[in-house]
Amino acid sequence: MVTLFRTVGILAIAGGLLWMVVAELVLHRSTGAQVRLLLVAGVVFLVGSLIFSILGRVSAKVASRRCRRCGKPVQTGQIYCSEHLRDAVNEFRDHQRQKGDGG
């Protein structure tokens, strides 16, 4: 979502500037209102992408302090609580053993 808004914002600003140049040099007419609309839309999309980026980072910090399986609070930097961490390690080991035996 952030990259989409940022891309649309940059394209709107670039399109507005390009339209301003083409209208003035090639068509010999003033298109101030249209250019202003495109520039404002581009800035709005860029500001929206910045807001979504900040909100995404904040929500990732808040959401990452819970166990992915049960939702219990975990220590900073951890994904699972101690019980589910042990289960995940055992599942990984079992998977590696099965992969080695079948190959």
Phi and psi restraints in degrees (range 20) as a CNS / XPLOR table:
assign (resid 1 and name C) (resid 2 and name N)
       (resid 2 and name CA) (resid 2 and name C) 1.0 -64.7 20.0 2
assign (resid 2 and name N) (resid 2 and name CA)
       (resid 2 and name C) (resid 3 and name N) 1.0 -47.0 20.0 2
assign (resid 2 and name C) (resid 3 and name N)
       (resid 3 and name CA) (resid 3 and name C) 1.0 -67.0 20.0 2
assign (resid 3 and name N) (resid 3 and name CA)
       (resid 3 and name C) (resid 4 and name N) 1.0 -34.1 20.0 2
assign (resid 3 and name C) (resid 4 and name N)
       (resid 4 and name CA) (resid 4 and name C) 1.0 -63.6 20.0 2
assign (resid 4 and name N) (resid 4 and name CA)
       (resid 4 and name C) (resid 5 and name N) 1.0 -47.6 20.0 2
assign (resid 4 and name C) (resid 5 and name N)
       (resid 5 and name CA) (resid 5 and name C) 1.0 -63.4 20.0 2
assign (resid 5 and name N) (resid 5 and name CA)
       (resid 5 and name C) (resid 6 and name N) 1.0 -42.1 20.0 2
assign (resid 5 and name C) (resid 6 and name N)
       (resid 6 and name CA) (resid 6 and name C) 1.0 -63.7 20.0 2
assign (resid 6 and name N) (resid 6 and name CA)
       (resid 6 and name C) (resid 7 and name N) 1.0 -42.8 20.0 2
assign (resid 6 and name C) (resid 7 and name N)
       (resid 7 and name CA) (resid 7 and name C) 1.0 -64.8 20.0 2
assign (resid 7 and name N) (resid 7 and name CA)
       (resid 7 and name C) (resid 8 and name N) 1.0 -44.7 20.0 2
assign (resid 7 and name C) (resid 8 and name N)
       (resid 8 and name CA) (resid 8 and name C) 1.0 -64.0 20.0 2
assign (resid 8 and name N) (resid 8 and name CA)
       (resid 8 and name C) (resid 9 and name N) 1.0 -39.6 20.0 2
assign (resid 8 and name C) (resid 9 and name N)
       (resid 9 and name CA) (resid 9 and name C) 1.0 -63.0 20.0 2
assign (resid 9 and name N) (resid 9 and name CA)
       (resid 9 and name C) (resid 10 and name N) 1.0 -46.2 20.0 2
assign (resid 9 and name C) (resid 10 and name N)
       (resid 10 and name CA) (resid 10 and name C) 1.0 -65.6 20.0 2
assign (resid 10 and name N) (resid 10 and name CA)
       (resid 10 and name C) (resid 11 and name N) 1.0 -40.8 20.0 2
assign (resid 10 and name C) (resid 11 and name N)
       (resid 11 and name CA) (resid 11 and name C) 1.0 -65.1 20.0 2
assign (resid 11 and name N) (resid 11 and name CA)
       (resid 11 and name C) (resid 12 and name N) 1.0 -37.8 20.0 2
assign (resid 11 and name C) (resid 12 and name N)
       (resid 12 and name CA) (resid 12 and name C) 1.0 -66.7 20.0 2
assign (resid 12 and name N) (resid 12 and name CA)
       (resid 12 and name C) (resid 13 and name N) 1.0 -41.9 20.0 2
assign (resid 12 and name C) (resid 13 and name N)
       (resid 13 and name CA) (resid 13 and name C) 1.0 -66.4 20.0 2
assign (resid 13 and name N) (resid 13 and name CA)
       (resid 13 and name C) (resid 14 and name N) 1.0 -45.0 20.0 2
assign (resid 13 and name C) (resid 14 and name N)
       (resid 14 and name CA) (resid 14 and name C) 1.0 -64.0 20.0 2
assign (resid 14 and name N) (resid 14 and name CA)
       (resid 14 and name C) (resid 15 and name N) 1.0 -40.4 20.0 2
assign (resid 14 and name C) (resid 15 and name N)
       (resid 15 and name CA) (resid 15 and name C) 1.0 -64.2 20.0 2
assign (resid 15 and name N) (resid 15 and name CA)
       (resid 15 and name C) (resid 16 and name N) 1.0 -40.0 20.0 2
assign (resid 15 and name C) (resid 16 and name N)
       (resid 16 and name CA) (resid 16 and name C) 1.0 -63.9 20.0 2
assign (resid 16 and name N) (resid 16 and name CA)
       (resid 16 and name C) (resid 17 and name N) 1.0 -43.5 20.0 2
assign (resid 16 and name C) (resid 17 and name N)
       (resid 17 and name CA) (resid 17 and name C) 1.0 -66.7 20.0 2
assign (resid 17 and name N) (resid 17 and name CA)
       (resid 17 and name C) (resid 18 and name N) 1.0 -40.3 20.0 2
assign (resid 17 and name C) (resid 18 and name N)
       (resid 18 and name CA) (resid 18 and name C) 1.0 -65.1 20.0 2
assign (resid 18 and name N) (resid 18 and name CA)
       (resid 18 and name C) (resid 19 and name N) 1.0 -42.1 20.0 2
assign (resid 18 and name C) (resid 19 and name N)
       (resid 19 and name CA) (resid 19 and name C) 1.0 -63.9 20.0 2
assign (resid 19 and name N) (resid 19 and name CA)
       (resid 19 and name C) (resid 20 and name N) 1.0 -37.6 20.0 2
assign (resid 19 and name C) (resid 20 and name N)
       (resid 20 and name CA) (resid 20 and name C) 1.0 -62.3 20.0 2
assign (resid 20 and name N) (resid 20 and name CA)
       (resid 20 and name C) (resid 21 and name N) 1.0 -44.6 20.0 2
assign (resid 20 and name C) (resid 21 and name N)
       (resid 21 and name CA) (resid 21 and name C) 1.0 -66.5 20.0 2
assign (resid 21 and name N) (resid 21 and name CA)
       (resid 21 and name C) (resid 22 and name N) 1.0 -46.4 20.0 2
assign (resid 21 and name C) (resid 22 and name N)
       (resid 22 and name CA) (resid 22 and name C) 1.0 -63.5 20.0 2
assign (resid 22 and name N) (resid 22 and name CA)
       (resid 22 and name C) (resid 23 and name N) 1.0 -43.3 20.0 2
assign (resid 22 and name C) (resid 23 and name N)
       (resid 23 and name CA) (resid 23 and name C) 1.0 -65.6 20.0 2
assign (resid 23 and name N) (resid 23 and name CA)
       (resid 23 and name C) (resid 24 and name N) 1.0 -40.1 20.0 2
assign (resid 23 and name C) (resid 24 and name N)
       (resid 24 and name CA) (resid 24 and name C) 1.0 -74.0 20.0 2
assign (resid 24 and name N) (resid 24 and name CA)
       (resid 24 and name C) (resid 25 and name N) 1.0 -46.2 20.0 2
assign (resid 24 and name C) (resid 25 and name N)
       (resid 25 and name CA) (resid 25 and name C) 1.0 -85.1 20.0 2
assign (resid 25 and name N) (resid 25 and name CA)
       (resid 25 and name C) (resid 26 and name N) 1.0 -39.0 20.0 2
assign (resid 25 and name C) (resid 26 and name N)
       (resid 26 and name CA) (resid 26 and name C) 1.0 -94.5 20.0 2
assign (resid 26 and name N) (resid 26 and name CA)
       (resid 26 and name C) (resid 27 and name N) 1.0 -49.0 20.0 2
assign (resid 26 and name C) (resid 27 and name N)
       (resid 27 and name CA) (resid 27 and name C) 1.0 -89.0 20.0 2
assign (resid 27 and name N) (resid 27 and name CA)
       (resid 27 and name C) (resid 28 and name N) 1.0 -14.5 20.0 2
assign (resid 27 and name C) (resid 28 and name N)
       (resid 28 and name CA) (resid 28 and name C) 1.0 55.0 20.0 2
assign (resid 28 and name N) (resid 28 and name CA)
       (resid 28 and name C) (resid 29 and name N) 1.0 47.1 20.0 2
assign (resid 28 and name C) (resid 29 and name N)
       (resid 29 and name CA) (resid 29 and name C) 1.0 -144.3 20.0 2
assign (resid 29 and name N) (resid 29 and name CA)
       (resid 29 and name C) (resid 30 and name N) 1.0 157.3 20.0 2
assign (resid 29 and name C) (resid 30 and name N)
       (resid 30 and name CA) (resid 30 and name C) 1.0 -90.8 20.0 2
assign (resid 30 and name N) (resid 30 and name CA)
       (resid 30 and name C) (resid 31 and name N) 1.0 131.0 20.0 2
assign (resid 30 and name C) (resid 31 and name N)
       (resid 31 and name CA) (resid 31 and name C) 1.0 -127.7 20.0 2
assign (resid 31 and name N) (resid 31 and name CA)
       (resid 31 and name C) (resid 32 and name N) 1.0 47.6 20.0 2
assign (resid 31 and name C) (resid 32 and name N)
       (resid 32 and name CA) (resid 32 and name C) 1.0 -60.2 20.0 2
assign (resid 32 and name N) (resid 32 and name CA)
       (resid 32 and name C) (resid 33 and name N) 1.0 -40.8 20.0 2
assign (resid 32 and name C) (resid 33 and name N)
       (resid 33 and name CA) (resid 33 and name C) 1.0 -68.3 20.0 2
assign (resid 33 and name N) (resid 33 and name CA)
       (resid 33 and name C) (resid 34 and name N) 1.0 -41.0 20.0 2
assign (resid 33 and name C) (resid 34 and name N)
       (resid 34 and name CA) (resid 34 and name C) 1.0 -67.2 20.0 2
assign (resid 34 and name N) (resid 34 and name CA)
       (resid 34 and name C) (resid 35 and name N) 1.0 -42.8 20.0 2
assign (resid 34 and name C) (resid 35 and name N)
       (resid 35 and name CA) (resid 35 and name C) 1.0 -64.8 20.0 2
assign (resid 35 and name N) (resid 35 and name CA)
       (resid 35 and name C) (resid 36 and name N) 1.0 -43.6 20.0 2
assign (resid 35 and name C) (resid 36 and name N)
       (resid 36 and name CA) (resid 36 and name C) 1.0 -60.7 20.0 2
assign (resid 36 and name N) (resid 36 and name CA)
       (resid 36 and name C) (resid 37 and name N) 1.0 -41.4 20.0 2
assign (resid 36 and name C) (resid 37 and name N)
       (resid 37 and name CA) (resid 37 and name C) 1.0 -61.9 20.0 2
assign (resid 37 and name N) (resid 37 and name CA)
       (resid 37 and name C) (resid 38 and name N) 1.0 -45.5 20.0 2
assign (resid 37 and name C) (resid 38 and name N)
       (resid 38 and name CA) (resid 38 and name C) 1.0 -65.0 20.0 2
assign (resid 38 and name N) (resid 38 and name CA)
       (resid 38 and name C) (resid 39 and name N) 1.0 -40.4 20.0 2
assign (resid 38 and name C) (resid 39 and name N)
       (resid 39 and name CA) (resid 39 and name C) 1.0 -67.0 20.0 2
assign (resid 39 and name N) (resid 39 and name CA)
       (resid 39 and name C) (resid 40 and name N) 1.0 -41.6 20.0 2
assign (resid 39 and name C) (resid 40 and name N)
       (resid 40 and name CA) (resid 40 and name C) 1.0 -65.0 20.0 2
assign (resid 40 and name N) (resid 40 and name CA)
       (resid 40 and name C) (resid 41 and name N) 1.0 -42.9 20.0 2
assign (resid 40 and name C) (resid 41 and name N)
       (resid 41 and name CA) (resid 41 and name C) 1.0 -61.5 20.0 2
assign (resid 41 and name N) (resid 41 and name CA)
       (resid 41 and name C) (resid 42 and name N) 1.0 -41.2 20.0 2
assign (resid 41 and name C) (resid 42 and name N)
       (resid 42 and name CA) (resid 42 and name C) 1.0 -62.7 20.0 2
assign (resid 42 and name N) (resid 42 and name CA)
       (resid 42 and name C) (resid 43 and name N) 1.0 -42.9 20.0 2
assign (resid 42 and name C) (resid 43 and name N)
       (resid 43 and name CA) (resid 43 and name C) 1.0 -66.1 20.0 2
assign (resid 43 and name N) (resid 43 and name CA)
       (resid 43 and name C) (resid 44 and name N) 1.0 -39.8 20.0 2
assign (resid 43 and name C) (resid 44 and name N)
       (resid 44 and name CA) (resid 44 and name C) 1.0 -61.4 20.0 2
assign (resid 44 and name N) (resid 44 and name CA)
       (resid 44 and name C) (resid 45 and name N) 1.0 -43.9 20.0 2
assign (resid 44 and name C) (resid 45 and name N)
       (resid 45 and name CA) (resid 45 and name C) 1.0 -64.9 20.0 2
assign (resid 45 and name N) (resid 45 and name CA)
       (resid 45 and name C) (resid 46 and name N) 1.0 -39.7 20.0 2
assign (resid 45 and name C) (resid 46 and name N)
       (resid 46 and name CA) (resid 46 and name C) 1.0 -65.5 20.0 2
assign (resid 46 and name N) (resid 46 and name CA)
       (resid 46 and name C) (resid 47 and name N) 1.0 -41.8 20.0 2
assign (resid 46 and name C) (resid 47 and name N)
       (resid 47 and name CA) (resid 47 and name C) 1.0 -65.7 20.0 2
assign (resid 47 and name N) (resid 47 and name CA)
       (resid 47 and name C) (resid 48 and name N) 1.0 -39.9 20.0 2
assign (resid 47 and name C) (resid 48 and name N)
       (resid 48 and name CA) (resid 48 and name C) 1.0 -61.2 20.0 2
assign (resid 48 and name N) (resid 48 and name CA)
       (resid 48 and name C) (resid 49 and name N) 1.0 -40.0 20.0 2
assign (resid 48 and name C) (resid 49 and name N)
       (resid 49 and name CA) (resid 49 and name C) 1.0 -66.3 20.0 2
assign (resid 49 and name N) (resid 49 and name CA)
       (resid 49 and name C) (resid 50 and name N) 1.0 -36.5 20.0 2
assign (resid 49 and name C) (resid 50 and name N)
       (resid 50 and name CA) (resid 50 and name C) 1.0 -65.3 20.0 2
assign (resid 50 and name N) (resid 50 and name CA)
       (resid 50 and name C) (resid 51 and name N) 1.0 -43.6 20.0 2
assign (resid 50 and name C) (resid 51 and name N)
       (resid 51 and name CA) (resid 51 and name C) 1.0 -64.1 20.0 2
assign (resid 51 and name N) (resid 51 and name CA)
       (resid 51 and name C) (resid 52 and name N) 1.0 -45.2 20.0 2
assign (resid 51 and name C) (resid 52 and name N)
       (resid 52 and name CA) (resid 52 and name C) 1.0 -63.1 20.0 2
assign (resid 52 and name N) (resid 52 and name CA)
       (resid 52 and name C) (resid 53 and name N) 1.0 -36.8 20.0 2
assign (resid 52 and name C) (resid 53 and name N)
       (resid 53 and name CA) (resid 53 and name C) 1.0 -63.6 20.0 2
assign (resid 53 and name N) (resid 53 and name CA)
       (resid 53 and name C) (resid 54 and name N) 1.0 -45.4 20.0 2
assign (resid 53 and name C) (resid 54 and name N)
       (resid 54 and name CA) (resid 54 and name C) 1.0 -65.3 20.0 2
assign (resid 54 and name N) (resid 54 and name CA)
       (resid 54 and name C) (resid 55 and name N) 1.0 -44.6 20.0 2
assign (resid 54 and name C) (resid 55 and name N)
       (resid 55 and name CA) (resid 55 and name C) 1.0 -63.6 20.0 2
assign (resid 55 and name N) (resid 55 and name CA)
       (resid 55 and name C) (resid 56 and name N) 1.0 -37.2 20.0 2
assign (resid 55 and name C) (resid 56 and name N)
       (resid 56 and name CA) (resid 56 and name C) 1.0 -64.5 20.0 2
assign (resid 56 and name N) (resid 56 and name CA)
       (resid 56 and name C) (resid 57 and name N) 1.0 -41.1 20.0 2
assign (resid 56 and name C) (resid 57 and name N)
       (resid 57 and name CA) (resid 57 and name C) 1.0 -67.5 20.0 2
assign (resid 57 and name N) (resid 57 and name CA)
       (resid 57 and name C) (resid 58 and name N) 1.0 -39.9 20.0 2
assign (resid 57 and name C) (resid 58 and name N)
       (resid 58 and name CA) (resid 58 and name C) 1.0 -66.4 20.0 2
assign (resid 58 and name N) (resid 58 and name CA)
       (resid 58 and name C) (resid 59 and name N) 1.0 -44.6 20.0 2
assign (resid 58 and name C) (resid 59 and name N)
       (resid 59 and name CA) (resid 59 and name C) 1.0 -67.2 20.0 2
assign (resid 59 and name N) (resid 59 and name CA)
       (resid 59 and name C) (resid 60 and name N) 1.0 -32.4 20.0 2
assign (resid 59 and name C) (resid 60 and name N)
       (resid 60 and name CA) (resid 60 and name C) 1.0 -66.2 20.0 2
assign (resid 60 and name N) (resid 60 and name CA)
       (resid 60 and name C) (resid 61 and name N) 1.0 -38.1 20.0 2
assign (resid 60 and name C) (resid 61 and name N)
       (resid 61 and name CA) (resid 61 and name C) 1.0 -65.7 20.0 2
assign (resid 61 and name N) (resid 61 and name CA)
       (resid 61 and name C) (resid 62 and name N) 1.0 -42.5 20.0 2
assign (resid 61 and name C) (resid 62 and name N)
       (resid 62 and name CA) (resid 62 and name C) 1.0 -69.8 20.0 2
assign (resid 62 and name N) (resid 62 and name CA)
       (resid 62 and name C) (resid 63 and name N) 1.0 -43.4 20.0 2
assign (resid 62 and name C) (resid 63 and name N)
       (resid 63 and name CA) (resid 63 and name C) 1.0 -73.8 20.0 2
assign (resid 63 and name N) (resid 63 and name CA)
       (resid 63 and name C) (resid 64 and name N) 1.0 -24.6 20.0 2
assign (resid 63 and name C) (resid 64 and name N)
       (resid 64 and name CA) (resid 64 and name C) 1.0 -80.1 20.0 2
assign (resid 64 and name N) (resid 64 and name CA)
       (resid 64 and name C) (resid 65 and name N) 1.0 -0.9 20.0 2
assign (resid 64 and name C) (resid 65 and name N)
       (resid 65 and name CA) (resid 65 and name C) 1.0 -97.8 20.0 2
assign (resid 65 and name N) (resid 65 and name CA)
       (resid 65 and name C) (resid 66 and name N) 1.0 23.2 20.0 2
assign (resid 65 and name C) (resid 66 and name N)
       (resid 66 and name CA) (resid 66 and name C) 1.0 -129.1 20.0 2
assign (resid 66 and name N) (resid 66 and name CA)
       (resid 66 and name C) (resid 67 and name N) 1.0 148.4 20.0 2
assign (resid 66 and name C) (resid 67 and name N)
       (resid 67 and name CA) (resid 67 and name C) 1.0 -63.7 20.0 2
assign (resid 67 and name N) (resid 67 and name CA)
       (resid 67 and name C) (resid 68 and name N) 1.0 136.1 20.0 2
assign (resid 67 and name C) (resid 68 and name N)
       (resid 68 and name CA) (resid 68 and name C) 1.0 -68.8 20.0 2
assign (resid 68 and name N) (resid 68 and name CA)
       (resid 68 and name C) (resid 69 and name N) 1.0 -24.0 20.0 2
assign (resid 68 and name C) (resid 69 and name N)
       (resid 69 and name CA) (resid 69 and name C) 1.0 -94.4 20.0 2
assign (resid 69 and name N) (resid 69 and name CA)
       (resid 69 and name C) (resid 70 and name N) 1.0 -43.1 20.0 2
assign (resid 69 and name C) (resid 70 and name N)
       (resid 70 and name CA) (resid 70 and name C) 1.0 -115.8 20.0 2
assign (resid 70 and name N) (resid 70 and name CA)
       (resid 70 and name C) (resid 71 and name N) 1.0 -16.5 20.0 2
assign (resid 70 and name C) (resid 71 and name N)
       (resid 71 and name CA) (resid 71 and name C) 1.0 87.2 20.0 2
assign (resid 71 and name N) (resid 71 and name CA)
       (resid 71 and name C) (resid 72 and name N) 1.0 4.5 20.0 2
assign (resid 71 and name C) (resid 72 and name N)
       (resid 72 and name CA) (resid 72 and name C) 1.0 -67.8 20.0 2
assign (resid 72 and name N) (resid 72 and name CA)
       (resid 72 and name C) (resid 73 and name N) 1.0 150.2 20.0 2
assign (resid 72 and name C) (resid 73 and name N)
       (resid 73 and name CA) (resid 73 and name C) 1.0 -63.4 20.0 2
assign (resid 73 and name N) (resid 73 and name CA)
       (resid 73 and name C) (resid 74 and name N) 1.0 140.1 20.0 2
assign (resid 73 and name C) (resid 74 and name N)
       (resid 74 and name CA) (resid 74 and name C) 1.0 -125.3 20.0 2
assign (resid 74 and name N) (resid 74 and name CA)
       (resid 74 and name C) (resid 75 and name N) 1.0 168.9 20.0 2
assign (resid 74 and name C) (resid 75 and name N)
       (resid 75 and name CA) (resid 75 and name C) 1.0 -71.3 20.0 2
assign (resid 75 and name N) (resid 75 and name CA)
       (resid 75 and name C) (resid 76 and name N) 1.0 158.4 20.0 2
assign (resid 75 and name C) (resid 76 and name N)
       (resid 76 and name CA) (resid 76 and name C) 1.0 -60.5 20.0 2
assign (resid 76 and name N) (resid 76 and name CA)
       (resid 76 and name C) (resid 77 and name N) 1.0 131.2 20.0 2
assign (resid 76 and name C) (resid 77 and name N)
       (resid 77 and name CA) (resid 77 and name C) 1.0 91.1 20.0 2
assign (resid 77 and name N) (resid 77 and name CA)
       (resid 77 and name C) (resid 78 and name N) 1.0 -8.7 20.0 2
assign (resid 77 and name C) (resid 78 and name N)
       (resid 78 and name CA) (resid 78 and name C) 1.0 -94.8 20.0 2
assign (resid 78 and name N) (resid 78 and name CA)
       (resid 78 and name C) (resid 79 and name N) 1.0 155.4 20.0 2
assign (resid 78 and name C) (resid 79 and name N)
       (resid 79 and name CA) (resid 79 and name C) 1.0 -105.2 20.0 2
assign (resid 79 and name N) (resid 79 and name CA)
       (resid 79 and name C) (resid 80 and name N) 1.0 -39.2 20.0 2
assign (resid 79 and name C) (resid 80 and name N)
       (resid 80 and name CA) (resid 80 and name C) 1.0 -116.7 20.0 2
assign (resid 80 and name N) (resid 80 and name CA)
       (resid 80 and name C) (resid 81 and name N) 1.0 157.0 20.0 2
assign (resid 80 and name C) (resid 81 and name N)
       (resid 81 and name CA) (resid 81 and name C) 1.0 -72.2 20.0 2
assign (resid 81 and name N) (resid 81 and name CA)
       (resid 81 and name C) (resid 82 and name N) 1.0 171.4 20.0 2
assign (resid 81 and name C) (resid 82 and name N)
       (resid 82 and name CA) (resid 82 and name C) 1.0 -61.0 20.0 2
assign (resid 82 and name N) (resid 82 and name CA)
       (resid 82 and name C) (resid 83 and name N) 1.0 -38.0 20.0 2
assign (resid 82 and name C) (resid 83 and name N)
       (resid 83 and name CA) (resid 83 and name C) 1.0 -65.4 20.0 2
assign (resid 83 and name N) (resid 83 and name CA)
       (resid 83 and name C) (resid 84 and name N) 1.0 -47.6 20.0 2
assign (resid 83 and name C) (resid 84 and name N)
       (resid 84 and name CA) (resid 84 and name C) 1.0 -75.4 20.0 2
assign (resid 84 and name N) (resid 84 and name CA)
       (resid 84 and name C) (resid 85 and name N) 1.0 -25.3 20.0 2
assign (resid 84 and name C) (resid 85 and name N)
       (resid 85 and name CA) (resid 85 and name C) 1.0 -63.8 20.0 2
assign (resid 85 and name N) (resid 85 and name CA)
       (resid 85 and name C) (resid 86 and name N) 1.0 -44.5 20.0 2
assign (resid 85 and name C) (resid 86 and name N)
       (resid 86 and name CA) (resid 86 and name C) 1.0 -61.1 20.0 2
assign (resid 86 and name N) (resid 86 and name CA)
       (resid 86 and name C) (resid 87 and name N) 1.0 -43.9 20.0 2
assign (resid 86 and name C) (resid 87 and name N)
       (resid 87 and name CA) (resid 87 and name C) 1.0 -62.0 20.0 2
assign (resid 87 and name N) (resid 87 and name CA)
       (resid 87 and name C) (resid 88 and name N) 1.0 -42.1 20.0 2
assign (resid 87 and name C) (resid 88 and name N)
       (resid 88 and name CA) (resid 88 and name C) 1.0 -65.4 20.0 2
assign (resid 88 and name N) (resid 88 and name CA)
       (resid 88 and name C) (resid 89 and name N) 1.0 -39.9 20.0 2
assign (resid 88 and name C) (resid 89 and name N)
       (resid 89 and name CA) (resid 89 and name C) 1.0 -65.2 20.0 2
assign (resid 89 and name N) (resid 89 and name CA)
       (resid 89 and name C) (resid 90 and name N) 1.0 -43.5 20.0 2
assign (resid 89 and name C) (resid 90 and name N)
       (resid 90 and name CA) (resid 90 and name C) 1.0 -64.1 20.0 2
assign (resid 90 and name N) (resid 90 and name CA)
       (resid 90 and name C) (resid 91 and name N) 1.0 -40.5 20.0 2
assign (resid 90 and name C) (resid 91 and name N)
       (resid 91 and name CA) (resid 91 and name C) 1.0 -63.0 20.0 2
assign (resid 91 and name N) (resid 91 and name CA)
       (resid 91 and name C) (resid 92 and name N) 1.0 -40.8 20.0 2
assign (resid 91 and name C) (resid 92 and name N)
       (resid 92 and name CA) (resid 92 and name C) 1.0 -63.8 20.0 2
assign (resid 92 and name N) (resid 92 and name CA)
       (resid 92 and name C) (resid 93 and name N) 1.0 -44.0 20.0 2
assign (resid 92 and name C) (resid 93 and name N)
       (resid 93 and name CA) (resid 93 and name C) 1.0 -62.7 20.0 2
assign (resid 93 and name N) (resid 93 and name CA)
       (resid 93 and name C) (resid 94 and name N) 1.0 -43.7 20.0 2
assign (resid 93 and name C) (resid 94 and name N)
       (resid 94 and name CA) (resid 94 and name C) 1.0 -60.9 20.0 2
assign (resid 94 and name N) (resid 94 and name CA)
       (resid 94 and name C) (resid 95 and name N) 1.0 -42.7 20.0 2
assign (resid 94 and name C) (resid 95 and name N)
       (resid 95 and name CA) (resid 95 and name C) 1.0 -62.9 20.0 2
assign (resid 95 and name N) (resid 95 and name CA)
       (resid 95 and name C) (resid 96 and name N) 1.0 -41.1 20.0 2
assign (resid 95 and name C) (resid 96 and name N)
       (resid 96 and name CA) (resid 96 and name C) 1.0 -66.3 20.0 2
assign (resid 96 and name N) (resid 96 and name CA)
       (resid 96 and name C) (resid 97 and name N) 1.0 -39.3 20.0 2
assign (resid 96 and name C) (resid 97 and name N)
       (resid 97 and name CA) (resid 97 and name C) 1.0 -64.5 20.0 2
assign (resid 97 and name N) (resid 97 and name CA)
       (resid 97 and name C) (resid 98 and name N) 1.0 -45.1 20.0 2
assign (resid 97 and name C) (resid 98 and name N)
       (resid 98 and name CA) (resid 98 and name C) 1.0 -64.7 20.0 2
assign (resid 98 and name N) (resid 98 and name CA)
       (resid 98 and name C) (resid 99 and name N) 1.0 -38.2 20.0 2
assign (resid 98 and name C) (resid 99 and name N)
       (resid 99 and name CA) (resid 99 and name C) 1.0 -65.0 20.0 2
assign (resid 99 and name N) (resid 99 and name CA)
       (resid 99 and name C) (resid 100 and name N) 1.0 -38.5 20.0 2
assign (resid 99 and name C) (resid 100 and name N)
       (resid 100 and name CA) (resid 100 and name C) 1.0 -73.3 20.0 2
assign (resid 100 and name N) (resid 100 and name CA)
       (resid 100 and name C) (resid 101 and name N) 1.0 -35.1 20.0 2
assign (resid 100 and name C) (resid 101 and name N)
       (resid 101 and name CA) (resid 101 and name C) 1.0 -74.8 20.0 2
assign (resid 101 and name N) (resid 101 and name CA)
       (resid 101 and name C) (resid 102 and name N) 1.0 -35.5 20.0 2
assign (resid 101 and name C) (resid 102 and name N)
       (resid 102 and name CA) (resid 102 and name C) 1.0 -81.3 20.0 2
assign (resid 102 and name N) (resid 102 and name CA)
       (resid 102 and name C) (resid 103 and name N) 1.0 -15.7 20.0 2
